[in-house]
Amino acid sequence: MTQFLQQIVNGLSLGSIYALIALGYTMVYGIIKLINFAHGDMYMLGAYFGFIAITILKLDFLPSLVITMTATAIIGIMIERIAYRPLRHSTRVVALITAIGVSFLLQNSVAKIMGVSIKGFPMDTLPTQTWHIFGIVITLKQLIILVTAVVLMVLLTVIVQKTKVGRAMRAVAVDADAARLMGINVDNIISLTFAIGSALAAAAGILVGVYYNSIDPLMGIAPGLKAFVAAVFGGIGIIPGAMIGGFTIGITEVLISGYWSSMFKDAIVYGLLIFVLLVKPSGLLGKNRKEKV
């Protein structure tokens, strides 16, 4: 039982990362129905911005987190305006190919500027304190990851559900043309959505960099795909679904690695997604909707 609870604690930490990245996927899809496959690379950018802030600017973790989220949000806005906005009325295939191209551009740009070698955060970025509770080991880093992720997810939920900007986002998601007629600046709302999604992914990036002490230009590929799986699993376009999907995928991975073999964790995760989509194609919290094609 102790081992099982330990794996759950580890899974919650990993699931928090997937959930933060998945929120960006689901927000962008909910607004403009675009699968932004460059989103995993925003997570990678967040790790590198955090690395620069902590190692070069010599800042503490909290100001580094704020600077990282801000810088990545700005880049997210630039990508939306330069790469995606001109293609907004194009076919989804064109937008999808563009997203893949943006992903390769970000990876190679970072590799050119920062180098391809693995870089590590200073070991003393966060304290290494641990607690032993009924045989379960909980580290301060795990606690910080979980608390940071939960605070950001709650903040996002409050913004979307309780603020004027959030109401505008929901209106654009339902009908962009009607929202425009009601005086909502649709372009600004879409840019803001990209900014928020990119900032959340960046937060996940710096958290992973501090926890695993290892970053590289290709680090966004696998977590980005798994976060996409989490978003689809919970019901893409639905914010609570992305959270549930992220935690489910994280816990599943850790349990498979702990009780069976880490070699099969990816296969089980993608198999779980296929099973859910066969039973409920819209995801766990999604609703079946008719769509014109």
C-alpha positions as CSV (number, residue, x, y, z in Angstrom):
1,M,0.0,0.0,0.0
2,T,2.9,2.4,0.8
3,Q,4.4,1.8,-2.6
4,F,1.1,2.5,-4.3
5,L,0.6,5.8,-2.4
6,Q,4.2,6.7,-3.3
7,Q,3.5,6.2,-6.9
8,I,0.3,8.3,-6.7
9,V,2.4,11.2,-5.2
10,N,4.9,10.8,-8.0
11,G,2.1,10.6,-10.6
12,L,0.5,13.8,-9.3
13,S,3.7,15.7,-9.8
14,L,4.1,14.4,-13.4
15,G,0.4,14.8,-14.1
16,S,0.6,18.5,-13.1
17,I,3.1,19.1,-15.9
18,Y,1.0,17.4,-18.5
19,A,-2.1,19.2,-17.3
20,L,-0.4,22.6,-17.6
21,I,0.7,21.9,-21.2
22,A,-2.7,20.3,-22.0
23,L,-4.5,23.5,-21.0
24,G,-2.8,25.4,-23.8
25,Y,-3.8,22.8,-26.3
26,T,-7.4,22.8,-25.2
27,M,-7.7,26.6,-25.0
28,V,-6.5,27.2,-28.5
29,Y,-8.6,24.4,-29.9
30,G,-11.7,25.7,-28.0
31,I,-11.3,29.1,-29.5
32,I,-10.2,28.6,-33.1
33,K,-10.3,24.7,-33.6
34,L,-6.5,24.6,-34.2
35,I,-4.3,21.7,-33.0
36,N,-1.1,23.7,-32.2
37,F,1.6,21.1,-32.4
38,A,4.2,23.8,-31.7
39,H,2.8,24.1,-28.2
40,G,5.2,21.5,-26.8
41,D,8.0,23.7,-27.9
42,M,6.6,26.6,-25.8
43,Y,7.2,24.3,-22.9
44,M,10.8,23.8,-24.1
45,L,11.2,27.6,-24.5
46,G,10.0,28.0,-20.9
47,A,12.7,25.7,-19.7
48,Y,15.4,27.7,-21.5
49,F,14.1,31.1,-20.4
50,G,14.0,29.8,-16.9
51,F,17.6,28.5,-17.3
52,I,18.7,31.9,-18.5
53,A,17.0,33.8,-15.7
54,I,18.4,31.5,-13.0
55,T,21.9,30.9,-14.3
56,I,22.8,34.1,-16.1
57,L,20.6,36.7,-14.5
58,K,21.0,35.0,-11.1
59,L,17.4,35.4,-10.1
60,D,15.5,33.3,-7.6
61,F,12.9,30.8,-8.7
62,L,9.7,32.9,-8.3
63,P,10.9,36.0,-10.3
64,S,12.4,33.6,-12.9
65,L,9.0,31.9,-13.2
66,V,7.2,35.2,-13.7
67,I,9.8,36.4,-16.3
68,T,9.7,33.0,-18.1
69,M,5.9,33.0,-18.4
70,T,5.9,36.6,-19.6
71,A,8.6,36.1,-22.2
72,T,7.0,32.9,-23.6
73,A,3.5,34.6,-23.6
74,I,5.0,37.3,-25.8
75,I,6.5,34.8,-28.2
76,G,3.1,32.9,-28.3
77,I,1.4,36.2,-29.4
78,M,4.0,36.7,-32.1
79,I,3.6,33.2,-33.4
80,E,-0.1,33.6,-33.6
81,R,0.0,36.9,-35.4
82,I,2.8,35.9,-37.8
83,A,2.1,32.2,-38.5
84,Y,-1.5,31.5,-37.7
85,R,-3.5,34.6,-38.2
86,P,-3.0,34.8,-42.0
87,L,-4.2,31.2,-42.3
88,R,-7.2,31.6,-40.1
89,H,-9.6,31.0,-43.0
90,S,-7.6,28.3,-44.6
91,T,-8.2,24.6,-44.3
92,R,-7.3,22.8,-41.1
93,V,-4.6,20.8,-42.9
94,V,-2.8,24.0,-43.9
95,A,-2.9,25.3,-40.3
96,L,-1.7,21.9,-39.0
97,I,1.3,21.8,-41.4
98,T,2.1,25.3,-40.4
99,A,2.1,24.3,-36.7
100,I,4.5,21.5,-37.4
101,G,6.8,23.9,-39.3
102,V,6.7,26.4,-36.4
103,S,7.7,23.5,-34.1
104,F,10.7,22.7,-36.2
105,L,11.6,26.4,-36.4
106,L,11.6,26.8,-32.6
107,Q,13.6,23.6,-32.0
108,N,16.3,24.5,-34.5
109,S,16.4,28.2,-33.4
110,V,17.0,27.2,-29.8
111,A,19.6,24.6,-30.9
112,K,21.5,27.2,-32.9
113,I,21.4,29.8,-30.1
114,M,21.9,27.7,-27.0
115,G,23.6,24.6,-28.5
116,V,22.4,21.0,-28.7
117,S,24.1,19.8,-25.5
118,I,22.0,19.0,-22.4
119,K,22.1,21.8,-19.9
120,G,21.3,21.7,-16.2
121,F,19.9,24.1,-13.6
122,P,21.9,24.8,-10.5
123,M,21.3,22.1,-7.9
124,D,20.5,24.7,-5.3
125,T,17.7,26.4,-7.3
126,L,15.2,25.0,-4.9
127,P,15.8,23.4,-1.4
128,T,16.2,19.6,-1.4
129,Q,14.1,19.2,1.8
130,T,12.1,15.9,2.1
131,W,9.4,14.6,4.4
132,H,8.6,11.0,5.4
133,I,4.9,10.6,6.1
134,F,3.8,7.0,6.9
135,G,6.6,5.7,4.7
136,I,5.8,8.0,1.8
137,V,8.6,10.3,0.7
138,I,7.5,13.8,-0.4
139,T,10.1,16.3,-1.6
140,L,9.8,20.0,-1.5
141,K,10.3,20.1,-5.3
142,Q,7.3,17.8,-5.8
143,L,5.2,20.0,-3.5
144,I,6.2,23.2,-5.3
145,I,5.4,21.6,-8.7
146,L,2.0,20.5,-7.5
147,V,1.1,23.7,-5.7
148,T,2.3,25.9,-8.6
149,A,0.3,23.9,-11.1
150,V,-2.9,23.9,-9.0
151,V,-2.7,27.6,-8.4
152,L,-2.2,28.4,-12.1
153,M,-5.1,26.0,-13.0
154,V,-7.4,27.6,-10.4
155,L,-6.4,31.1,-11.6
156,L,-7.1,30.1,-15.2
157,T,-10.5,28.7,-14.2
158,V,-11.4,32.0,-12.4
159,I,-10.3,34.1,-15.4
160,V,-12.4,32.0,-17.8
161,Q,-15.5,31.7,-15.7
162,K,-15.6,35.0,-13.6
163,T,-14.0,37.8,-15.7
164,K,-15.1,39.9,-18.6
165,V,-12.1,38.5,-20.7
166,G,-13.2,35.0,-19.8
167,R,-16.8,35.7,-21.0
168,A,-15.3,37.1,-24.2
169,M,-13.2,33.9,-24.7
170,R,-16.3,31.7,-24.2
171,A,-18.3,33.8,-26.6
172,V,-15.6,33.6,-29.3
173,A,-15.4,29.8,-28.8
174,V,-19.2,29.5,-29.3
175,D,-19.5,31.8,-32.4
176,A,-16.7,34.2,-33.4
177,D,-18.9,36.1,-35.9
178,A,-21.6,36.7,-33.4
179,A,-19.0,37.8,-30.8
180,R,-17.6,40.3,-33.3
181,L,-21.0,41.7,-33.9
182,M,-21.4,42.2,-30.1
183,G,-18.3,44.4,-30.0
184,I,-15.7,41.8,-29.0
185,N,-12.2,42.2,-30.5
186,V,-11.9,38.6,-31.7
187,D,-8.2,39.0,-32.8
188,N,-7.2,40.3,-29.4
189,I,-9.0,37.5,-27.6
190,I,-7.3,34.8,-29.8
191,S,-3.9,36.4,-29.2
192,L,-4.6,36.5,-25.4
193,T,-5.6,32.8,-25.6
194,F,-2.2,32.0,-27.2
195,A,-0.4,34.1,-24.6
196,I,-2.1,32.3,-21.6
197,G,-1.6,28.9,-23.1
198,S,2.1,29.6,-23.8
199,A,2.6,31.0,-20.3
200,L,1.2,27.8,-18.7
201,A,3.4,25.6,-20.9
202,A,6.4,27.8,-20.0
203,A,5.6,27.3,-16.3
204,A,5.6,23.5,-16.8
205,G,9.0,23.8,-18.6
206,I,10.8,25.6,-15.8
207,L,9.3,23.3,-13.2
208,V,10.5,20.3,-15.1
209,G,13.9,21.9,-15.6
210,V,14.3,22.5,-11.9
211,Y,13.0,19.0,-10.9
212,Y,14.9,16.9,-13.4
213,N,17.9,19.3,-13.8
214,S,18.1,18.5,-17.6
215,I,16.9,20.4,-20.6
216,D,17.6,20.2,-24.4
217,P,16.1,21.6,-27.6
218,L,14.0,18.5,-28.3
219,M,12.6,18.1,-24.8
220,G,9.1,19.4,-25.8
221,I,8.3,16.6,-28.3
222,A,7.3,13.7,-26.1
223,P,5.6,15.8,-23.3
224,G,3.8,17.8,-26.0
225,L,2.4,14.7,-27.6
226,K,1.4,13.3,-24.2
227,A,-0.3,16.6,-23.2
228,F,-2.2,16.5,-26.4
229,V,-3.3,12.9,-25.5
230,A,-4.4,14.3,-22.1
231,A,-6.4,17.1,-23.7
232,V,-8.1,14.6,-26.1
233,F,-8.6,12.1,-23.3
234,G,-10.5,14.6,-21.1
235,G,-12.3,16.2,-24.0
236,I,-10.4,18.7,-26.1
237,G,-11.7,22.2,-25.8
238,I,-12.8,21.6,-22.2
239,I,-10.6,23.0,-19.4
240,P,-11.5,20.6,-16.6
241,G,-11.1,17.8,-19.1
242,A,-7.5,18.8,-19.7
243,M,-6.8,18.9,-16.0
244,I,-8.3,15.4,-15.5
245,G,-6.5,14.1,-18.6
246,G,-3.2,15.4,-17.4
247,F,-3.4,13.9,-13.9
248,T,-4.7,10.6,-15.3
249,I,-1.9,10.3,-17.9
250,G,0.7,11.2,-15.3
251,I,-0.5,8.7,-12.7
252,T,-0.9,5.9,-15.3
253,E,2.6,6.4,-16.5
254,V,4.1,6.2,-13.0
255,L,2.0,3.2,-12.0
256,I,3.0,1.3,-15.2
257,S,6.7,2.2,-14.7
258,G,6.6,1.2,-11.0
259,Y,4.6,-2.1,-11.2
260,W,5.6,-3.3,-14.7
261,S,8.2,-1.7,-17.0
262,S,8.9,1.9,-18.1
263,M,9.4,0.5,-21.6
264,F,5.6,0.0,-22.0
265,K,4.4,3.2,-20.4
266,D,4.0,5.1,-23.7
267,A,2.2,2.2,-25.3
268,I,-0.2,1.9,-22.4
269,V,-1.0,5.6,-22.4
270,Y,-1.7,5.7,-26.2
271,G,-3.7,2.5,-25.9
272,L,-5.8,4.1,-23.1
273,L,-6.5,7.0,-25.4
274,I,-7.6,4.7,-28.2
275,F,-9.9,2.8,-25.8
276,V,-11.5,6.0,-24.5
277,L,-12.0,7.4,-28.0
278,L,-13.6,4.1,-29.1
279,V,-16.0,4.2,-26.2
280,K,-16.5,8.0,-26.1
281,P,-15.0,9.8,-29.1
282,S,-15.5,13.2,-27.6
283,G,-13.4,12.4,-24.6
284,L,-14.4,11.9,-20.9
285,L,-16.1,15.3,-20.5
286,G,-16.8,16.1,-24.1
287,K,-20.3,16.2,-25.7
288,N,-21.1,14.8,-29.0
289,R,-21.8,17.6,-31.5
290,K,-22.8,17.6,-35.1
291,E,-20.2,19.3,-37.3
292,K,-20.4,20.5,-40.9
293,V,-17.6,19.3,-43.2
